[in-house]
Amino acid sequence: MRVLIMTAVAPERDAVQRGLGHDSRFEFALAGVGLAAAAVNGAMVLAAAHYDLVVICGIAGGFPGQAEIGSLVVASEIIAADLGVELLDGFSSLDELGFGTTRISVAAGTAERLTAALTAAGLSARTAPVLTVATATGTAATAAQLAARVPGAAAEAMEGFGIATAAAMRGVPVIEIRAISNAVGPRDRDAWRIGDALQALEAASSVLAEVL
């Protein structure tokens, strides 16, 4: 099996590498920050070689009551939550407009096995929708709107949908793993626990190697 691991930035990649060790099945590429960079870089890497699976890894914000800081979320679906139009009476997604889709399916069996293995290893993990946004949420009102738009959404990041779109166009299955560093909502940087999230990502990567 040949697996492509994509993270936004180097500290996330390094955490995953520590967890995986010297496993020749895994190759790494940086996506960059944001949906556009992730889509372009994902497409370039996937066009250059064949992979059996793409794993999107990184830290993320967690929705209160769904994913606490330090926990792990394995995507059940990857959703571009703010791709659409804002109307006077609310938001309409690309799907509702009939212009495309904002949802990409994951390799469900792999995601479920991974979540079960993470839990068995004593890690706090769940499977739930993971949102991709162009602008990280900074208010309680926006957090509430996103939670209402995608019931059960557990995490918010900025790259997943871009990478997943590139993978879907190449016919390569994808999963997304997010370690929670902060709560989605008002941005309190003093409450962020990036170090804890990176440690959780490293631990999850060790389990990933066993599952695959």
ZIJO-V909758 format. One record per helix or strand of 2 or more residues. SS is the DSSP state (H for helix, E for strand). FROM is the first residue (numbers start at 1). TO is the last residue. If there is no record, write none. Layout:
# ZIJO-V909758
<<SS;FROM;TO> <SS;FROM;TO>>
This chain:
# ZIJO-V909758
<<E;3;7> <H;10;20> <E;26;30> <H;35;48> <E;53;62> <E;72;80> <E;84;87> <E;90;93> <H;94;97> <E;103;105> <H;108;120> <E;125;132> <H;140;149> <E;155;157> <H;160;170> <E;174;183> <H;189;191> <H;194;211>>
